[in-house]
Amino acid sequence: MSGFDWPGLLRLGMRALGLKPQEFWALTPAELTLMLGRDGAAVTLDRARLEELAAAFPDAPQDEGETPNG
């Protein structure tokens, strides 16, 4: 017997994350944990966090003739 509440996790995956059952069962426990966030709530990206990431990782213009992969 495992220590996981599989029915509860499935409900959370379907309700909070909008997953279909087959999508839920295809996830690894690590992927599900990442998607749910540390506190069990769905991870969201708000405008402030998007701007923070854009500042930390700005898009650089490509040189002419350069391919997207370098």
TORKOL-4160 file (C-alpha; in steps of 0.2 Angstrom, whole numbers, padded with zeros to 4 digits, m for minus):
70
<pt num="1" X="0000" Y="0000" Z="0000"/>
<pt num="2" X="0007" Y="0017" Z="m0005"/>
<pt num="3" X="0006" Y="0033" Z="0005"/>
<pt num="4" X="m0001" Y="0043" Z="m0009"/>
<pt num="5" X="m0019" Y="0048" Z="m0009"/>
<pt num="6" X="m0022" Y="0044" Z="m0028"/>
<pt num="7" X="m0040" Y="0048" Z="m0029"/>
<pt num="8" X="m0037" Y="0065" Z="m0021"/>
<pt num="9" X="m0022" Y="0068" Z="m0032"/>
<pt num="10" X="m0032" Y="0064" Z="m0047"/>
<pt num="11" X="m0046" Y="0076" Z="m0042"/>
<pt num="12" X="m0033" Y="0089" Z="m0039"/>
<pt num="13" X="m0025" Y="0086" Z="m0056"/>
<pt num="14" X="m0042" Y="0087" Z="m0065"/>
<pt num="15" X="m0050" Y="0101" Z="m0056"/>
<pt num="16" X="m0035" Y="0113" Z="m0052"/>
<pt num="17" X="m0025" Y="0109" Z="m0068"/>
<pt num="18" X="m0038" Y="0104" Z="m0080"/>
<pt num="19" X="m0030" Y="0087" Z="m0084"/>
<pt num="20" X="m0039" Y="0073" Z="m0092"/>
<pt num="21" X="m0037" Y="0056" Z="m0083"/>
<pt num="22" X="m0025" Y="0050" Z="m0097"/>
<pt num="23" X="m0014" Y="0066" Z="m0095"/>
<pt num="24" X="m0013" Y="0064" Z="m0076"/>
<pt num="25" X="m0008" Y="0046" Z="m0077"/>
<pt num="26" X="0006" Y="0050" Z="m0090"/>
<pt num="27" X="0014" Y="0062" Z="m0078"/>
<pt num="28" X="0028" Y="0057" Z="m0066"/>
<pt num="29" X="0026" Y="0061" Z="m0048"/>
<pt num="30" X="0040" Y="0075" Z="m0050"/>
<pt num="31" X="0030" Y="0083" Z="m0065"/>
<pt num="32" X="0014" Y="0083" Z="m0055"/>
<pt num="33" X="0023" Y="0091" Z="m0040"/>
<pt num="34" X="0030" Y="0104" Z="m0051"/>
<pt num="35" X="0014" Y="0108" Z="m0059"/>
<pt num="36" X="0005" Y="0109" Z="m0042"/>
<pt num="37" X="0018" Y="0120" Z="m0034"/>
<pt num="38" X="0025" Y="0118" Z="m0017"/>
<pt num="39" X="0009" Y="0123" Z="m0008"/>
<pt num="40" X="m0002" Y="0111" Z="m0018"/>
<pt num="41" X="m0010" Y="0126" Z="m0028"/>
<pt num="42" X="m0008" Y="0127" Z="m0047"/>
<pt num="43" X="0007" Y="0137" Z="m0052"/>
<pt num="44" X="0003" Y="0153" Z="m0061"/>
<pt num="45" X="0013" Y="0166" Z="m0071"/>
<pt num="46" X="0007" Y="0183" Z="m0067"/>
<pt num="47" X="0012" Y="0199" Z="m0076"/>
<pt num="48" X="0024" Y="0204" Z="m0063"/>
<pt num="49" X="0033" Y="0188" Z="m0064"/>
<pt num="50" X="0033" Y="0188" Z="m0083"/>
<pt num="51" X="0041" Y="0205" Z="m0083"/>
<pt num="52" X="0054" Y="0199" Z="m0070"/>
<pt num="53" X="0059" Y="0185" Z="m0081"/>
<pt num="54" X="0059" Y="0196" Z="m0097"/>
<pt num="55" X="0072" Y="0207" Z="m0088"/>
<pt num="56" X="0082" Y="0193" Z="m0082"/>
<pt num="57" X="0082" Y="0184" Z="m0099"/>
<pt num="58" X="0080" Y="0198" Z="m0112"/>
<pt num="59" X="0078" Y="0193" Z="m0131"/>
<pt num="60" X="0093" Y="0198" Z="m0141"/>
<pt num="61" X="0092" Y="0202" Z="m0159"/>
<pt num="62" X="0099" Y="0189" Z="m0170"/>
<pt num="63" X="0113" Y="0194" Z="m0182"/>
<pt num="64" X="0109" Y="0193" Z="m0200"/>
<pt num="65" X="0112" Y="0175" Z="m0207"/>
<pt num="66" X="0113" Y="0168" Z="m0189"/>
<pt num="67" X="0101" Y="0153" Z="m0187"/>
<pt num="68" X="0090" Y="0152" Z="m0172"/>
<pt num="69" X="0101" Y="0138" Z="m0164"/>
<pt num="70" X="0117" Y="0148" Z="m0166"/>
